[in-house]
Amino acid sequence: MDQQLAGKTAVVTGSSSGIGKGIAEAFARAGANVVLNGFGDAGAIETLRSGLERQFGVKAIYHGADMAKPAEITAMVAEAAKAFGQVDILVNNAGIQHVAPVDEFPPEKWDAIIAVNLSSAFHATRAALPGMKRAKWGRVINIASAHGLVASPFKCAYVAAKHGIVGFTKTVALEVAELGITANSICPGFVRTPLVDKQIDDLARANGISPERAAKELILAPQPTKQFVKVDEIAAMALYLASPAAASINGAAISVDGGWTAR
Ligand code: NAD
């Protein structure tokens, strides 16, 4: 799969950390120019950006668009197209979590999760599709979740957003099917990133147990392998979906969850 994305440009939202960072690295390794996005320490983001350029000989730029703000998302896609001539691959990955019973769920957390985990994908896809249509080639890859297919208690906004993005992806897929563009969702099980570390720490505190015990006995309970999925495994799936070999995979919700949703 070496250099199979040479000459392509990928926008990866939420790529300053975790899964998005892994995808950005995998795409750069395969020769794509990359647009990084996400919050975090400016120095660390610049180290990541310049490291991709140095290590893989591609161009990488950073755009700090807040994925809860439609105008900033549109501006990011426009800037990416201006810098590289084209957005060929869009990975809608940015995501946040909040855990609480429905009747205690803060409405502002609901709104934020729907905005970042669902609506941002609409705004970014809407902005990127015209260029993909002109180029008669494109890949939209949405990072959904096992929670896009099944539910867990206390995650109403996240589960609603992730089910929503699976449906959104299918609609895009049908609309672009004849145009050389595909749209697919990846549905990871638990991956040990900062998003999950926070849940582990909260569960450990609430149950008076160590983080390692909370991870093993509580977080990994639904994951039959009892192992975290690795960032690299999600990145490899994203890379495959971006590759020519995946041209006929369209509208799919691909589980990478150690068997969680096989139950
Ligand atoms: P993470 O916390 O490591 O990374 C999230 C990224 O999104 C960061 O770069 C962060 O800065 C960015 N982000 C958050 N809010 C943003 C905003 N308003 N604007 C711009 N960027 C923003 O988490 P992760 O686990 O890598 O999550 C990435 C995606 O994978 C999310 O959509 C998440 O729901 C999904 N996912 C994660 C897991 C898991 O177990 N970690 C499982 C299934 C799906």
Residues whose N, C-alpha, C, O or C-beta is under 5 A from the ligand:
A	BS01	NAD	G14 S15 S16 S17 G18 I19 G20 N37 G38 F39 A65 D66 M67 A68 N93 A94 G95 I96 V116 I143 A144 S145 A146 P188 G189 F190 V191 T193 P194 L195 V196
